[in-house]
């Protein structure tokens, strides 16, 4: 069985299982998201076949075509006009949460440089290379996570550890944010926040949109041209990110709904291909690393509360901003609905902004680590 057939089977299986209205299947995806399942299935098949697909040319195709294609699709789903309707305070709150996610690991590593966690786990065992993919996952989602894995050359055993721990923590965090947003009135009173005004309504796309096939051709054509003209992987990502933003904001009737779905499918393809490199014998866990992740998440929430106090903004935006960062486009509006359903479109736009910016925050983390610690 070729790696291409395994990857195709995985993507189709995960895609249709995710759409299946079966309570047991739905329960499975509550705890093992599609993105993680797409990573594990090829590894299981490869292990059962006794084959090693880690060095096949499918990985070159993924890095040159599928990952850049996913990036430009996701970036082209962000509308600046819709973003303005949210208001500058919620956006600043959201950005402050992203900034803290990107810089906290470096600050912690610098302060505790001589501890076992930093000197042994982070540096000698190379666990610091698992940090940028987490930054990408928490801010930008799976697309950014995959790009940053490639950029930092994260080892497969560490990447699997990151995926599993990330999945567990995000599930727990989502539950906590559901409860947290219900306490907004209490927190507003305690922090003496008085500005509880509603944001502007976000207009949904109406009328005709470009045919999906036309959007596909435009985006894939950009990937082909960029591959032909540019060698550097990070340069390709930057160019395609800018092009995606240009298309979404300057092409009239751009099909936002299609490109967002396209991005999701491309992420599944990339994860399925990446799963071909995974060997279960490499899995390892470190309790100190788990403790670090927990402190990281909690400090993120504390920073958001402090910024909300400084901006005098409704603390309901804290769980929304946190889930737009950490949870993503599915969980952010769900948590928001527990407080105010009219704010759900705002949560979706913040989550899309998160997807669009995650890679760049992760690049900042890599730069800081190499400049300050490594």
ABEGO torsion letter per residue (X at the ends): XBAAAAAAAAAAAAAAAAABBBAAAAAAAAABBAAAAAAAAAAAAAAAAGBBAAABAAAAAAAAAAAAAAAAAAAAABBAAAAAAAEAAAAAAAAAAAAAAAAAAAAAAAAAAABAAAAAAAAAAGAAAAAAAAAAAAAAEAAAAAAAAAAAGBBAAAAAAAAAAAAAAAAAAAAAAAAAAAAAAAAAAAAGBABABBBBBBBBBBEBBBBAAAAAAAAAAAAAAAAAABABAAAAAAAAAAAAAAAAAABBGBBAAAAAAAAAAAAAAAAAAAAAABBAAABBBBAAAAAAAAAAAAAAAAAAAAAAAAAGBBAAAAAAAAAAAAAEAAAAAAAAAAABAAAAAAAAAAAAAAAAAAAAAAAAAAAAAAAAAX
